[in-house]
C-alpha cells in the first residue's frame, strides 16, 4: 500500500487529491510542519529533504518532489485518466505544474510566508514579502492566461491541474485574494470534484 506524507493545507494537498482520483488504497500520514516534524529523525529517515509531499510506494521505495510524484501517479495508474493525450497536452500539464511549483509557490508564496529564507535581516522582511506578493499575483494572472479557451490546463482534467489547484486554494483561502476569472472557474470546478472534497475533508479543510 502507498503511504502519503502530507501536511494539512500544504502543497501536498494536490497529491492527496490525485491519490483520491486514482482510488487505489493508500495511507495518509499527517506531518506537522509548524512543529518541525519534517526535521525529526523518523521523517528524515524516509525523506532526508524534510519536505512534503513524500510518497512511499508499495515496494517501500520513496518518491519526492511534487512534479515527479504527480507524473508517476498519472503514468502508473492509466485507468484514472490523469495522463494527458498527445505531446502538446503533456507539455501543457508539465508547464502548468512546473510554473505553479517552481515560480508561484517557491518564489512567490515562500517569500510571503518565509521571508527569513530570503533575507537574514529582519529589516528586509517586509520588502521580501512585498516582492513575494508581486510574484504570486503575477503568477495567478499567468495561470489564468494559460486557461484561455480551455477548462483545464491540458485541455481536459489531468495531473497538470493539481499544482495550480493548491496555488488557487492558498490564494483564495489563505491570502483571501480574488482569483482571476478563468482561474476562479477552474478552482470552482476542482472544488466540485469528489476527490478534492475527500482530500480536503481528510485534511480538515472542508
C-alpha positions in Angstrom: 0.0 0.0 0.0 1.2 3.5 -0.8 1.8 6.0 2.0 1.5 9.8 1.6 3.2 12.0 4.0 1.4 15.3 3.9 0.7 18.4 6.0 -2.9 19.8 6.1 -3.3 22.6 3.5 0.2 22.4 2.2 1.2 21.8 -1.4 0.8 18.0 -0.7 -3.0 18.7 -1.0 -2.6 18.4 -4.7 -1.0 14.9 -4.5 -3.6 13.9 -1.9 -6.3 14.8 -4.4 -4.6 12.8 -7.2 -4.5 9.8 -4.9 -8.2 10.1 -4.3 -8.8 10.3 -8.0 -6.9 7.1 -8.6 -8.8 5.2 -6.0 -6.0 2.8 -5.0 -5.6 2.2 -1.3 -3.1 4.5 0.5 -2.3 5.6 4.0 -2.3 9.3 4.7 0.3 10.3 7.3 -0.1 13.8 8.7 3.2 15.7 9.2 3.1 18.8 11.4 5.4 21.2 9.6 4.8 24.0 12.1 6.1 21.9 14.9 9.1 20.8 12.8 8.1 17.2 12.4 9.8 17.1 9.0 13.1 17.6 10.7 12.8 14.8 13.2 14.8 11.6 12.7 11.8 9.4 11.9 10.8 11.6 9.0 14.3 12.3 7.7 14.8 8.5 7.6 12.0 8.5 5.0 12.9 11.7 3.2 16.1 13.5 4.1 14.9 16.6 2.2 12.5 17.2 5.1 9.7 18.1 2.7 6.1 17.1 1.8 4.7 15.7 -0.3 6.6 12.4 0.2 5.2 9.2 -1.3 6.3 5.8 -0.2 5.3 3.3 -2.8 4.1 -0.2 -2.4 7.6 -1.7 -2.7 8.9 0.6 0.0 10.7 3.0 -2.3 10.3 6.7 -1.8 9.5 9.3 -4.3 9.9 13.0 -3.6 9.1 16.4 -5.3 5.6 17.3 -6.4 6.1 17.2 -10.2 7.7 13.8 -10.0 5.1 12.3 -7.8 2.2 13.7 -9.9 3.7 12.4 -13.1 4.4 8.9 -11.6 0.9 8.6 -10.3 -0.6 9.5 -13.7 1.7 7.2 -15.6 1.3 4.3 -13.1 -2.5 4.3 -12.9 -3.6 4.9 -16.5 -7.3 3.9 -15.8 -7.6 7.0 -13.7 -7.2 9.2 -16.8 -4.7 11.6 -15.2 -2.3 11.4 -18.1 -2.8 13.9 -21.0 -3.1 12.5 -24.5 -0.5 13.8 -27.0 2.7 15.6 -26.8 1.2 19.1 -26.7 -1.3 18.3 -23.9 1.5 16.6 -21.9 3.7 19.6 -22.3 0.9 21.9 -21.1 0.4 19.7 -18.0 4.2 19.8 -17.2 4.3 23.5 -18.0 1.4 24.3 -15.5 2.9 22.1 -12.8 6.4 23.5 -13.1 5.3 27.1 -13.1 2.9 26.6 -10.2 5.5 24.8 -8.0 8.8 26.5 -9.0 7.7 30.1 -9.5 4.4 30.9 -7.9 5.0 28.7 -4.9 8.7 28.7 -4.3 9.5 32.3 -5.5 6.2 34.0 -4.6 4.3 32.3 -1.7 7.5 31.3 0.1 8.7 34.9 0.2 5.4 35.9 1.8 5.4 33.3 4.5 9.1 32.6 5.0 10.9 35.9 4.3 13.8 34.8 6.6 14.8 32.2 4.0 15.4 35.1 1.5 16.8 37.8 3.8 18.7 37.2 7.1 18.0 40.7 8.3 14.5 41.2 9.7 14.6 44.8 8.5 14.4 43.5 4.9 11.4 41.1 5.6 8.7 43.5 4.5 10.4 44.2 1.2 10.8 40.4 0.7 7.1 39.9 1.4 6.1 42.7 -1.0 8.2 41.1 -3.7 6.6 37.7 -3.0 3.1 39.2 -3.3 4.1 40.7 -6.6 5.4 37.4 -7.9 2.4 35.5 -6.6 -0.1 37.9 -8.0 1.5 37.9 -11.4 1.6 34.1 -11.2 -2.2 34.0 -10.8 -2.6 36.2 -13.8 -0.3 34.0 -15.9 -2.1 30.8 -14.9 -5.3 32.5 -15.8 -4.0 33.3 -19.2 -3.0 29.7 -19.7 -6.6 28.7 -19.4 -7.8 30.8 -22.3 -10.1 28.7 -24.5 -9.9 25.7 -22.1 -11.3 24.5 -18.8 -8.2 22.6 -17.7 -4.5 23.2 -18.3 -4.1 20.2 -20.6 -7.4 20.7 -22.3 -9.1 18.1 -20.1 -8.6 17.2 -16.4 -5.1 15.7 -15.8 -2.3 15.7 -13.3 -1.4 19.2 -14.6 -4.4 20.6 -12.7 -3.1 19.5 -9.2 -0.4 22.1 -8.6 -2.5 25.1 -9.9 -5.3 23.9 -7.7 -3.3 24.2 -4.4 -2.0 27.6 -5.6 -5.6 28.8 -6.0 -6.5 27.3 -2.7 -3.7 29.3 -1.0 -4.8 32.5 -2.8 -8.5 32.2 -2.1 -8.4 30.7 1.4 -5.2 31.8 3.0 -4.5 35.1 1.3 -8.2 36.0 0.7 -7.4 37.1 -2.8 -9.9 37.3 -5.6 -8.9 34.8 -8.4 -8.9 36.0 -12.0 -12.0 34.8 -13.9 -10.8 31.7 -15.7 -8.7 30.6 -12.8 -11.7 31.1 -10.5 -13.8 28.9 -12.7 -11.0 26.3 -12.7 -10.8 26.4 -8.9 -14.6 26.0 -8.6 -14.6 23.0 -10.9 -11.8 21.5 -8.8 -13.6 22.1 -5.6 -16.6 20.3 -7.0 -14.7 17.1 -7.7 -15.4 14.3 -5.2 -11.7 13.6 -5.0 -10.9 17.1 -3.9 -13.7 17.1 -1.4 -12.5 13.8 0.2 -8.9 15.0 0.4 -9.9 18.3 1.9 -12.2 16.6 4.4 -9.4 14.3 5.5 -7.1 17.3 6.0 -9.7 19.2 8.0 -10.1 21.9 5.3 -13.7 21.3 4.2 
